[in-house]
């Protein structure tokens, strides 16, 4: 195993050509996955390409109602930036601990591709778009198309994720909740993210996602469509119809962290709270 430290993005892409390598930015997931007994080197079976130091991946810009975030930007930098809305920051604040957030990157959380990834419910709900580079050029991919399942995504062996673009809106309803074993340094048992615009008593837009209840983040666009234009007065039973539709997409599993029955109950309970108590349906 060789550790490679390129001086530029183009050099990193060159190192990816014709080789099966592992990319490392903050390393907060990778070092756990490949950990060895105390005092021993991590056990990597492939060469490692370090990219966390690359300036081409370390920017954060907010303009034209889009937050453009380099894939190697630490979560702490996003959280501390005054131009980033709170509805983007809050899920990131639930990840790990302050020391982990100083190292962990948004790009790493995406490429880890866990259905329990704490940033993913937000990114799916806000229709984030990824820019991916290779020696052949750039391509764009919606985050919902990029992730295929647990630890599976569409990043080719010669590619590097370079940017996450998050469209921003003036949402006036927002709710995020993560259920875990403890308040910090814990993997989600289930999570919910919801944003909405309500104007003059009517729902103008709404987006809801669930994490850790299926192989990928669950977003039910058909259920969302039921709610557009609805009066936020709680009199039409729309929340119940939307929840019934969402229930068909929730397919949790039993594992060491939780049971599928708990995950289903809590996921739909959080969605109900958002629709009825936050949005007012």
N, C-alpha and C positions, 0 to 999 in steps of 0.2 A: 504494500500500500504506500502510495506517494501522496504527499500533501502539496498542492500547487497553489501559488498565490499570484494570480495575474495582476498586471499593472493597469489594465483597462478592460472595458467590456469586450472590445474586439478580440483581445488576447484570450479572455475567458471563453468566448465563443470558439476560437481556434482550438483551445484545449478540449472542447466538447466534441469536436469533429472526429468521427471514426473511433471514439473511445467511449466506454461505458463508465461514466464517472458519477460521483455524488456531489451535489452542490451544497455548500454550507454558508449561511449568512450569520444568524445569531447562534445557531446550533443548540437551542434549548430543547428541541424535540429530538434531533439527531443524536446528541450525546447521551440522552436517556435510552434511546433505542439500541445504541451500540455500546452501552456501558459494559465495563469489565470489572472484576473484583478490585477492591480498594488498592490503589497504587499502581494498577496496570493500565496500559494504554487502551483506549477504546478499540473495539474490534471491528474495523471497517474492512470489507472484502473488496472494495473498489477504491480507485484513486479519488481523492477529495479535492474539489476546486473551491477555494475560498472566494466569496464574492461580497461579503458584508462590508468591506472597506471601499468598494468601488464608488467613485463619485457619481457615475452615470445612474446608479441605483439609489442614491441617497438624498433625493430632493422631495420637497413637499410644496405644492403650489395650489392655491384655490383661486380660480377665475372662471368667468362665464358659467357660474353655477355648477362647476365641476371641481371636485378635489382630486388632484393628480398626485399620486403617492408612489415614489420609487419603491421597488420591491424589497430593498434592504433597509428601509427606514425603520428604526426601532419603534415599538408601540408607544414608548414613553414620549417620544418626539411628537407623535400624532396627538396624544392626550394633552400635551402641554401647549399645542398650537392654538392660539385664540381664534384663528379663522376657520377652524374645523368645528362644525356644529356638535352640540352635546349628544344628539341621537346617533352620531357616528362614534363618538368617544366611549359611551357608556359600556357597550359590550367589551371593548378593549380593556377597560378598567377591571373587568372580572377575570382577566387572564393572569394566572400565576400570582406572583408577588411583585413588589416594586423592582427588585433586583432582576427578576426574569423579564419584566417589561422593558428594562433598560437594554436588554440584549435581543429579545425576541422580535421578529419582524412580521409585518403583515403578509409579505410574500411567502414566508416560511409557513405561516398558519394556513395559507391557501394550499400550498404544495404538499403539506402534510396530509391534506384531504381527509380529515377525520369527520364523520357525521356529527361529532360532538365539538368540533372546532368552534370556539366562542365568537370569532369574527364572522363566521360564514352566514349565520342567520341574518345579520345586518347587510352583508354584501349581496346576498340573494334578494332581500327585500328591496334594496335600493338599486337593483339592476346594474351592479358593478360590471365594468368591462376591463378585461386584462389585455395588455400588450405584451407579446411574446416575441423574442428576437432569436434569430439563427443567422448563420453566415449568409443565407440567401435573402435575408431581409426581415421585415416585421409583419406580424399578423395580429389581428384582434380576435378575442373570444369572450363571450359572456361567461361569467363565473359559473353560472348554472349549467353551461355546456362543457366547461373545462373539467369539472369534477364528475367522475363516472361511478364512484363507489368508495368504500373505505380504503384509504391509502392508494387509490387509483385515480389518475388524471390523464389529460391529453398533452402533457409536456413531453415532447420527443427527446431522445438522447442527445441531440445536438442543439437543444433550445435552452433559453433562460427566460424566466419571467422577469420583465423589466419595469412594468408600471401597472398600477391599479387605478382606474378612473371611476370615481363614485359621483353620480349625478346628485345634486343637492336641490331640495325644495323647501319652501316655508311650511313645514309640517307644524300643525298646532295641537296634534295629539300624538303621544309617543308612550310606549310601554315596553320594557325589556325585563326579563327575569330569567335567572339561571338557578335551577335546583341542583345542588351538589351536596357532598358529604359534609363540607364545611365552607366557610365564606371565602377562603383564599387557598391557592395551591391545590385545587381540586378539579377533576374532570367532570363535565356536566353529566348529570343523569338525564336531564331534559332541559330544553331552553325554549323561550318564546321571544319573538321580536315583532313589534307592530308599530306602524306609523300611519297617520291619516291627516287629511286636510278637511276640516269642517268649516263651512262658511254659510252664514245666514240659515243655520239649522239643517243644512244638507251636507251629505258626504260627497266631497269632490274627488277625493282619491283615497285609497286605502291599500296597504300592503302588509301581509302577515306571513311569518315563517316559523317553522318548528325545527329544533335541532335534536339529534340523538334519538329520533323515533322512527328512523328509516335508514336505508343505506346512504342516502344523501339528504341534505336539507329539504324539508317539505314546504312548498309554496303552492297554494291552491288558487290559481288565477280565476277559476270559474266561481269559487266562493267569493272572491273579491269583487268580481263583476256584479254579483247579486246586490252588492251594497252601494255601488256608485249611484248617486242621485237620491239615495234614501234619506228620509227625514230622521234626524238624530233625536227622536223623542221616545224611543223604547216601546212604541205601540204596535209595531207591525210584525213582530216575530221573526225578523230577518236574521237576527243573531242565531236563532235555533236552526234555521235552514242552512246557514253558512257552516255552522258547527257540524251538522249532519253530513254535509258534503266533505268537509275536511276529515272527518272520522274515517272515511274510506281510504285515505292516503296514509294514515298513521299505522305503521307496521313495526312496532318496537320488538325488541328481543329481551330475553332474560340473560343477565350476565352478572359478573361479580359486583357491579356497582348498583344494580337495581333489577326490578322485575318489569316485564312488559305491561302488566296490569297497572302498576304504579305510574309508569311512563305515560300510558294512554290517559289515565285519569288526570294527571297533573297537566299534561299538554293541553287537553281540551278545556280544563279548568282555567288555565292561564289565557287561552284564546277567548273564553267566555268573559273573563274579567276585562280584557281589552275592549271587546265589542260592546259590552253592556255598561261598564263603569267608566271607561276612558273615552270611548267614542260616543256612547249614549244611545246605542241602538236597542 
